[in-house]
Amino acid sequence: MPSPRLWLTALLILLLSPASLRSEEARPRRLTLDECLREALATASTGKKAEHALTLKGTDVLQSYGRFLPALTASGAYSPYRVSKGYSPATATTPEGYSTTKTESASATLSASINLFNGLGDYAALQAALKSRRAARLSLRRAYETIAYDVTQAYYQALLDRELHAIALEDLATSEDQLKLTENQFRVGLKSMTDRYQQEAEAASRRLAAIRAGARAERSLLELLRRIQRDPAEPVALADPPRQMGATPYALPPLDSLLQTALVQRADLRGSELETRAARWKLSQARGRRLPSIDATWTLSSDASRYLGSLPTLDDTPALGDQLDRSVGQAVSIGLSWTVFDGWLTAYQVQSARIGWLDRELDLGDLRRDIEIDLRQAYGDYRSALGETETAEVSLRAARSAYEAVRKKYELGAAGFVDLSAARAALFSARSSLTQARYGLELQKNVIAYATGTVPLPVNPQP
């Protein structure tokens, strides 16, 4: 028979298991940067629109290829009853007068036409469509890079605000502990009423700073959820960042090397170059309308008709199907058309295409200059962030040592509250500055990657 201890153990397991399950269910999911990037790339409307644009460009290419194929047209007509009246002169067998004729008719036509020459307009349209489709594919790549860059910035900002909130809470806890110590010392006569009130005001100030830091952390997390389009009602948390993040800077290549990388890797720059070439081909297409157009046409047709009436001589008319089968005819023709004057429509189209091409050239030049300026700014900001990190580390070590020394003096009565408050504020500022500097360094790495077109993506965005 089971012992009472065994029954008690089983009862405790049954009672504690639902509680542990509820604890597991209530634990929020911890999001990593890669998970955020995957969700954003899968749901962002910017990426969807770029995918739709690429699909449309593919349809344009198919349409441009179709211009080199013949156009095939089939038509048919059937008239079950037709009445016609006409005057008939007198003959040896029939008197003069008007006659009524009733007929049934059918016809079928199959024609194929192909353009032999139109000023190379179809070839120019095909080249423009191919360049535009390649540019749309690069635009899709840049859209994914922009999404990844934006989400990475938001993720690091949320991590930064969370850590600043943790620092503020830790500083608040230290201030409240100091308040308890001051109250105890006040009761035994070691501290004055002024010291107690000053410490209480200091604790309230730290509590206010912690509340504000918590609000910023919550707002940053919601901004991240907005970018990955996740339900804000679902409890989530951010995964812990790497311990060495921002502590060991990576080897930054020279600025000239980064500029060369950007000119080669930037998807939007290569896409702009292709769009410029496509605009040049559209200009050639518009100029081709000034030349004549030559078309070849092949036609296969057949007609049939049968008289309707009760005369014996009309009963020998072959059936419509037999007539259609036996009266098939063919025709081949070559036509030339040349627009002599169209109210300056062609001139307008040529000028419009030329202006579009020139505008594309200007946009390309502006983009090259913007890339160089943005990269120089990012390079300078990274070097500045690196210097700020090194300086913040030195400042934190000095502020921590100073605070420990002042705190011990304050507990012994050798230092005043003003000295302690200043040392604590300097330590809090140094910790916050170092955290901001390290995250700023990571953010600048992301900025440089975006400026050079080397943003890492968790999945291949190319369709």
Secondary structure, 3 states (H helix, E strand, C coil): CCCHHHHHHHHHHHHHHHHHHHHHHHCCEEECHHHHHHHHHHHCHHHHHHHHHHHHHHHHHHHHHHCCCCEEEEEEEEEEEEEEEEEECCCCCCCCEEEEEEEEEEEEEEEEEEEEECCCHHHHHHHHHHHHHHHHHHHHHHHHHHHHHHHHHHHHHHHHHHHHHHHHHHHHHHHHHHHHHHHHHHHCCCCCHHHHHHHHHHHHHHHHHHHHHHHHHHHHHHHHHHHHCCCCCCCEEECCCCCCCCCCCCCCCCHHHHHHHHHHHCHHHHHHHHHHHHHHHHHHHHHHHHCCEEEEEEEEEEEEEEECCCCHHHCCCCCHHHHHHHCEEEEEEEEEECCCCCCCHHHHHHHHHHHHHHHHHHHHHHHHHHHHHHHHHHHHHHHHHHHHHHHHHHHHHHHHHHHHHHHHHHHHCCCCHHHHHHHHHHHHHHHHHHHHHHHHHHHHHHHHHHHHCCCCCCCCCCC
